[in-house]
Amino acid sequence: MRISTKGRYGLYLMMELAGNCTKSRCISLKNIAASQGVSEKYLEQIVQILNKEKLLISTRGAYGGYKLASKPSEISVGTILRCLEKTIDIPECEETADKSVFVSIVCKEVYEKIDEVVNNLLNNITLEDLLNKYDENYVLDYII
């Protein structure tokens, strides 16, 4: 499995929105691009896809920008990646007539199980889970 830059930056963008938006406040694409060090034009392409898939809400105007369409607990990493990636499956074995029985068994028993585990994992990690990990690992603790 390979995740493209589009998939990675899409996840980063969604995390940024999950961590910094409120119900009444949106974040501009310009601010997200600056915080991630990514081209605003590139993020526009990603936002179009996520918006079309109804994962984002866009608002125009002086205080416009983007926010999540659902709660972070309702958006899985798998949902985001499936919107942005052509495929997130493990490559299948090619069907050829000269394959041995052992090759067929390996393909079926190993590759299919890897694909199933990866998809289950991605479906069970939400943006809220990632935010909680962030809070556990990156919140500053001041001791005097």
Secondary structure as the mmCIF struct_conf table of DSSP 4:
data_model
#
loop_
_struct_conf.conf_type_id
_struct_conf.id
_struct_conf.beg_label_comp_id
_struct_conf.beg_label_asym_id
_struct_conf.beg_label_seq_id
_struct_conf.end_label_comp_id
_struct_conf.end_label_asym_id
_struct_conf.end_label_seq_id
HELX_RH_AL_P HELX_RH_AL_P1 THR A 5 ASN A 20
BEND BEND1 LYS A 23 SER A 24
STRN STRN1 ILE A 27 ILE A 27
HELX_RH_AL_P HELX_RH_AL_P2 LEU A 29 GLN A 36
TURN_TY1_P TURN_TY1_P1 GLY A 37 GLY A 37
HELX_RH_AL_P HELX_RH_AL_P3 GLU A 40 LYS A 52
TURN_TY1_P TURN_TY1_P2 GLU A 53 LYS A 54
BEND BEND2 LEU A 55 LEU A 55
STRN STRN2 LEU A 56 THR A 59
BEND BEND3 GLY A 61 GLY A 61
TURN_TY1_P TURN_TY1_P3 ALA A 62 TYR A 63
STRN STRN3 GLY A 65 LEU A 68
BEND BEND4 ALA A 69 SER A 70
HELX_RH_3T_P HELX_RH_3T_P1 PRO A 72 GLU A 74
STRN STRN4 SER A 76 SER A 76
HELX_RH_AL_P HELX_RH_AL_P4 VAL A 77 LEU A 84
BEND BEND5 LYS A 86 LYS A 86
BEND BEND6 ASP A 89 ASP A 89
HELX_LH_PP_P HELX_LH_PP_P1 ILE A 90 GLU A 94
TURN_TY1_P TURN_TY1_P4 ALA A 97 ASP A 98
HELX_RH_AL_P HELX_RH_AL_P5 VAL A 101 VAL A 106
HELX_RH_PI_P HELX_RH_PI_P1 CYS A 107 TYR A 111
HELX_RH_AL_P HELX_RH_AL_P6 GLU A 112 ASN A 124
STRN STRN5 THR A 126 THR A 126
HELX_RH_AL_P HELX_RH_AL_P7 LEU A 127 TYR A 138
#
